[in-house]
Amino acid sequence: MTERATFRQVLAEPVFRTVFFTRGLAVGADTLRTVALSVLVFTTTGSALLGAMTFGVSFLPQVVGGLLLGALPDMLRPRLLLVSGYTLEAAAAALLAFGLPVWASLLLVAGVGCLAPVFNGTAGRLTAETLSGDAFVVGRGLFQLVNSAVQIVGLAGGGILVAAVGPHAALLVTAGCHAVAALWARVNLPDLPAPGRQSERSLVLQSYHGARELLVDTTVRRLLIANWLPPAFVIGGESLLIPYAGLRHFPESASGIILGCIPVGMFLGNLVVTRALTPRARERAVAPLVAVLGLPMLGFVLDVPPVVAGVLMAIMGCGFAFGLGLQGPFRDALPGDARGQAFGLLSTGLMTLQGVGPLVFGGLTEVVPVGAAMALAGVATVCVAGWLAVALRPRAKTPVPVNPGTDAAAL
């Protein structure tokens, strides 16, 4: 059995430590940018629709970047890509702060979103190449922990900061955070050589064919789908929480607090699964944790009070730790010359389907009550858990024939 790695051992690796802290700073800055831009767009236009669009405008364009530029992490120097990405994010936030038309602001955020698979793929590749064994899974778990933490701090603290200094100044803070991340990566990340993936195809064709080759591989495709589907269904149901709260006449502040329970559960779930379970136990826990992700959604078919809704959302958040049990098998299934594109594709699918999920389950509310649509999202997630219980079951080894003249008990 593989020995469990510790957080201290993982953070002792200089390359991973730099990637981890700069990515955490960048994710926090992105969360603040989303809050500030949403407030700015709403106060400028008075349109709730346009204000809401700022939360999802960077998701769907990622499929374009993943398909057209996904091969870049396997072709260029990782420090160049990460520093360029953080610098571009800083410049975009500065432009947003100094004022653009609403359509230009949304277009700029969507354009930066197209490049997200490149930067996520680069970070994933560096993690896979600098950490081995269980240290890789723990490293990926740390990324999930920091993502949960910065969502909690960024959404709550972002609202406070925007209220205190205004959206324009908050966007300048976002630009500064990205600039610090760029400088941090430039100074502390070694200028590692390019992975050296060679092809006579153009970048676009190489990216397209690389994605196709990954998806054709049965094992890689199954693990990608296993990573993609549960969050897609759950986020689709989660997106209906605010309408549900309105129809149930919750207090005005309740929906935000209830939504904040989700990253709290995510943090706790990832912490427990990373620290308490062995590598093999994490892999066995994938299907049960996906069930934990979906079952709480069934409760919303009833008229639940705000406190119960918050508890259900926190329990649901714990289920997101299912992804830790997929990290090792996914890394091991990848071809060495396409790891960067594979991690970018993983991120692209997650973001894209999380953008599609709310559209699907939101559309269901035209024919069924909101609570029933949320419950259907839970049912779909539990069905995925059943599929995973079968699809990820290790195949039984062929028994070794025993010589009739040999004492079987001695073998």
C-alpha positions in Angstrom: 0.0 0.0 0.0 1.3 3.5 -0.9 2.5 5.5 2.1 0.4 8.5 2.8 2.1 11.9 2.2 1.7 14.9 4.5 1.0 18.5 3.7 4.5 19.5 5.0 6.2 17.0 2.6 4.2 18.3 -0.3 4.8 22.0 0.4 8.6 21.3 0.9 8.8 20.8 -2.9 9.8 24.3 -4.2 8.2 24.1 -7.6 4.9 22.9 -6.2 5.0 25.4 -3.4 5.4 28.3 -5.9 2.6 27.0 -8.1 0.3 26.4 -5.1 0.6 29.8 -3.5 0.5 31.8 -6.8 -2.5 29.9 -8.0 -4.2 30.4 -4.6 -3.6 34.2 -4.9 -4.9 34.2 -8.5 -8.1 32.3 -7.6 -8.7 34.7 -4.7 -8.2 37.6 -7.1 -10.5 36.1 -9.7 -13.3 35.7 -7.0 -12.8 39.4 -6.0 -13.0 40.4 -9.7 -16.2 38.6 -10.2 -17.9 40.2 -7.2 -16.6 43.7 -8.1 -17.5 43.5 -11.7 -21.0 42.1 -10.9 -21.6 45.1 -8.7 -20.2 47.5 -11.3 -22.3 46.1 -14.1 -25.5 46.1 -12.0 -25.0 49.6 -10.8 -24.2 50.8 -14.3 -27.1 49.1 -16.1 -29.7 48.3 -13.4 -30.0 44.9 -15.1 -30.0 41.8 -12.8 -29.4 39.6 -15.8 -26.2 41.4 -16.9 -25.0 41.4 -13.3 -25.6 37.6 -13.0 -23.9 37.0 -16.4 -20.5 38.2 -14.9 -20.5 35.1 -12.7 -20.6 32.7 -15.7 -19.2 34.7 -18.6 -15.7 33.1 -18.1 -17.0 29.5 -18.0 -18.3 28.5 -21.4 -15.5 30.2 -23.4 -13.1 27.8 -21.8 -14.2 25.1 -24.2 -12.9 27.2 -27.1 -9.5 27.6 -25.4 -9.3 24.0 -24.5 -9.9 22.8 -28.0 -7.9 25.4 -29.9 -5.0 26.1 -27.5 -5.0 23.1 -25.2 -1.6 21.7 -26.5 0.4 24.8 -25.3 1.2 23.5 -21.8 3.0 20.5 -23.5 4.9 22.8 -26.0 6.2 25.9 -24.1 8.2 26.6 -20.9 5.9 26.5 -17.9 7.3 29.6 -16.3 6.6 31.6 -19.4 3.0 30.4 -19.6 2.3 31.1 -15.9 3.9 34.5 -15.7 2.2 35.5 -19.0 -1.1 34.3 -17.6 -0.9 36.3 -14.4 0.3 39.4 -16.2 -2.6 39.2 -18.6 -5.0 38.8 -15.8 -3.5 41.9 -14.1 -3.8 43.9 -17.2 -7.4 42.9 -17.8 -8.4 43.8 -14.2 -6.7 47.2 -14.6 -8.6 47.9 -17.8 -11.9 46.9 -16.1 -11.1 49.2 -13.2 -10.5 52.2 -15.4 -13.8 51.8 -17.1 -15.1 50.0 -20.2 -18.5 49.7 -21.8 -20.4 46.8 -20.3 -20.3 44.7 -23.5 -16.5 45.3 -23.7 -16.0 44.3 -20.0 -17.9 41.0 -20.5 -16.1 40.3 -23.8 -12.7 40.9 -22.1 -13.5 38.5 -19.2 -14.7 35.9 -21.7 -11.5 36.3 -23.7 -9.3 35.8 -20.6 -11.5 32.8 -19.8 -10.6 31.2 -23.1 -7.0 31.0 -21.9 -7.8 29.4 -18.5 -7.3 25.8 -19.8 -3.7 26.7 -20.8 -2.8 28.0 -17.4 -4.7 25.3 -15.5 -3.1 22.7 -17.7 0.4 24.1 -17.0 -0.2 24.1 -13.2 -1.5 20.5 -13.4 1.4 19.3 -15.4 3.9 20.9 -13.0 2.2 19.2 -10.1 2.2 15.8 -11.8 5.9 16.1 -12.7 7.2 17.4 -9.4 5.1 15.2 -7.0 4.9 11.4 -7.2 2.8 8.8 -5.5 0.4 9.9 -2.9 2.1 13.3 -2.7 0.5 14.1 -6.1 -3.0 13.4 -4.7 -2.3 15.4 -1.5 -1.1 18.2 -3.7 -4.2 18.2 -5.7 -6.2 18.1 -2.5 -4.4 21.2 -1.3 -5.5 23.0 -4.4 -9.1 22.1 -3.7 -8.7 23.2 -0.1 -7.3 26.6 -1.0 -10.0 27.0 -3.7 -12.7 26.4 -1.1 -11.0 28.7 1.4 -10.6 31.6 -1.1 -14.3 31.2 -2.2 -15.4 31.6 1.4 -13.0 34.6 2.0 -13.3 36.0 -1.5 -17.1 36.1 -1.6 -17.6 37.4 1.9 -14.5 39.6 2.0 -15.1 40.7 -1.6 -18.5 42.0 -0.8 -17.1 43.9 2.2 -14.2 45.4 0.2 -16.4 46.5 -2.6 -18.8 48.1 -0.2 -15.9 49.9 1.6 -13.9 51.2 -1.4 -16.1 50.7 -4.4 -15.9 48.3 -7.4 -13.3 50.3 -9.3 -10.8 50.3 -6.4 -11.6 46.6 -5.7 -10.7 45.8 -9.4 -7.4 47.6 -8.9 -6.7 45.3 -5.9 -7.5 42.4 -8.1 -4.9 43.7 -10.7 -2.4 44.1 -7.9 -2.9 40.5 -6.7 -2.3 39.1 -10.1 0.8 41.3 -10.6 2.2 39.9 -7.3 1.5 36.4 -8.5 3.3 37.1 -11.8 6.4 38.5 -10.0 6.3 35.7 -7.4 6.3 33.0 -10.2 9.0 34.9 -12.2 11.4 35.0 -9.2 10.8 31.7 -7.5 9.8 29.3 -10.3 12.8 27.8 -12.1 12.9 28.2 -15.9 12.2 24.6 -16.6 12.6 23.5 -20.2 9.6 23.1 -22.5 8.1 19.5 -22.3 9.2 19.1 -26.0 6.1 17.8 -27.6 6.7 17.9 -31.3 4.3 18.0 -34.1 4.1 19.1 -37.7 0.6 20.2 -37.2 -0.4 23.8 -36.3 -1.2 24.7 -32.7 -4.9 24.5 -33.4 -4.8 21.2 -35.1 -2.4 19.8 -32.5 -4.8 20.9 -29.7 -7.8 19.4 -31.5 -6.2 16.1 -32.3 -4.6 15.9 -28.8 -8.0 16.3 -27.2 -9.5 13.7 -29.6 -6.7 11.2 -28.7 -7.3 11.7 -25.0 -11.1 11.2 -25.4 -10.7 8.1 -27.6 -8.7 6.4 -24.8 -11.4 4.4 -22.8 -9.7 4.8 -19.4 -9.0 8.5 -19.8 -12.5 9.2 -21.1 -14.1 7.3 -18.2 -12.1 9.2 -15.6 -12.8 12.5 -17.3 -16.6 11.8 -17.3 -16.3 10.7 -13.7 -14.8 14.1 -12.8 -17.2 16.1 -14.9 -20.7 14.7 -14.3 -21.3 15.0 -10.5 -20.4 18.7 -10.3 -22.4 19.5 -13.4 -25.6 18.0 -11.9 -25.0 19.4 -8.5 -24.2 23.0 -9.6 -27.3 22.8 -11.8 -29.4 22.1 -8.7 -27.4 24.6 -6.5 -28.1 27.4 -9.0 -31.8 27.2 -8.1 -31.2 27.9 -4.4 -31.9 31.6 -4.7 -35.2 31.1 -6.5 -36.1 28.4 -3.9 -35.3 30.7 -1.1 -37.5 33.4 -2.6 -40.4 31.1 -3.1 -40.1 29.8 0.4 -39.9 33.4 1.7 -36.5 33.0 3.4 -35.0 36.2 5.0 -33.1 38.3 2.4 -29.6 37.4 3.8 -30.4 33.7 4.1 -29.6 32.6 0.5 -26.0 34.0 0.7 -25.4 32.4 4.0 -26.7 29.0 2.7 -24.6 29.2 -0.4 -21.6 30.0 1.8 -22.2 26.6 3.6 -21.1 24.8 0.4 -17.4 25.8 0.4 -17.3 25.2 4.2 -18.4 21.6 3.5 -15.9 21.4 0.6 -13.1 22.5 2.9 -14.0 20.0 5.6 -14.6 17.1 3.2 -11.3 17.6 1.4 -9.4 18.0 4.7 -10.8 14.8 6.2 -10.4 12.7 3.0 -6.8 14.0 2.4 -5.6 13.5 6.0 -7.6 10.5 7.3 -7.9 8.1 4.4 -5.2 6.0 2.8 -4.7 6.2 -1.0 -6.7 3.0 -1.6 -9.5 4.1 0.7 -9.8 7.4 -1.2 -10.3 5.5 -4.4 -12.9 3.2 -2.8 -14.7 6.2 -1.4 -15.4 7.9 -4.8 -18.9 6.4 -5.4 -20.1 6.9 -1.8 -18.9 10.5 -1.8 -20.7 11.2 -5.1 -23.8 9.8 -3.4 -23.2 12.2 -0.5 -23.0 15.0 -3.1 -26.4 14.1 -4.5 -28.6 12.9 -1.6 -28.9 16.2 0.2 -30.5 17.7 -2.9 -33.4 15.4 -2.5 -34.5 17.2 0.6 -35.4 20.4 -1.3 -38.5 18.7 -2.7 -39.9 19.5 0.7 -40.5 22.9 2.3 -37.3 23.0 4.4 -36.5 25.9 6.7 -33.3 28.0 6.2 -31.2 26.2 8.9 -32.0 22.8 7.4 -31.1 24.1 3.9 -27.8 25.3 5.2 -27.0 21.9 6.8 -28.0 20.1 3.6 -25.7 22.4 1.5 -22.8 21.8 3.9 -23.2 18.0 3.7 -23.4 18.3 0.0 -20.1 20.3 -0.1 -18.4 17.4 1.7 -19.1 15.2 -1.2 -16.9 17.2 -3.5 -14.0 15.4 -2.0 -14.8 12.5 -4.3 -12.4 14.0 -6.8 -9.4 13.1 -4.7 -9.9 9.4 -5.3 -9.8 10.0 -9.1 -6.6 12.0 -9.1 -4.0 9.2 -8.9 -5.7 6.9 -11.5 -6.2 9.9 -13.9 -2.5 10.9 -13.6 -1.4 7.3 -14.2 -3.6 6.9 -17.3 -2.1 9.9 -19.1 0.5 9.7 -21.8 3.6 11.6 -20.7 3.7 14.0 -23.6 0.1 15.2 -23.2 -0.3 15.7 -19.4 -0.6 19.4 -19.7 -3.4 19.2 -22.3 -5.1 16.5 -20.2 -5.3 18.6 -17.1 -6.4 21.5 -19.2 -9.1 19.3 -20.7 -10.2 18.2 -17.2 -10.6 21.9 -16.2 -12.3 22.8 -19.5 -15.0 20.1 -19.0 -15.6 21.0 -15.4 -16.1 24.7 -16.2 -18.1 24.1 -19.3 -20.5 21.6 -17.8 -20.9 23.7 -14.7 -22.1 26.4 -17.1 -24.5 24.0 -18.8 -26.0 22.5 -15.7 -27.8 25.6 -14.5 -29.3 26.0 -18.0 -30.6 22.5 -18.0 -32.1 22.4 -14.5 -33.2 26.0 -14.8 -35.2 25.0 -17.9 -36.8 22.2 -15.9 -38.4 24.8 -13.6 -40.7 25.7 -16.6 -42.4 22.3 -16.2 -41.8 21.3 -12.5 -41.5 23.2 -9.2 -38.1 24.6 -8.3 -37.7 22.2 -5.4 -38.5 19.2 -7.6 -35.9 20.4 -10.2 -33.3 20.5 -7.4 -34.3 17.0 -6.3 -33.9 15.8 -9.9 -30.4 17.1 -9.9 -29.8 15.0 -6.8 -31.3 11.9 -8.4 -29.1 12.3 -11.4 -26.0 12.6 -9.2 -27.0 9.5 -7.2 -27.4 7.6 -10.5 -23.8 8.7 -11.4 -22.7 7.3 -8.1 -24.2 4.0 -9.0 -22.4 4.0 -12.4 -19.1 4.8 -10.7 -19.5 2.0 -8.2 -19.5 -0.4 -11.2 -17.2 1.5 -13.6 -14.4 2.0 -11.1 -14.6 -1.5 -9.5 -11.2 -3.2 -9.8 -11.3 -6.2 -12.0 -10.8 -9.5 -10.2 -7.5 -11.2 -10.8 -7.5 -14.5 -12.5 -7.0 -17.2 -9.8 -3.8 -19.1 -9.9 -4.5 -22.8 -10.4 -3.5 -25.0 -7.5 -1.7 -28.3 -8.1 -3.9 -31.1 -6.7 -0.9 -32.5 -4.9 -0.2 -29.2 -3.2 -1.7 -28.2 0.1 -3.8 -25.1 -0.8 -3.5 -23.8 2.7 0.3 -23.5 2.3 0.0 -21.2 -0.7 
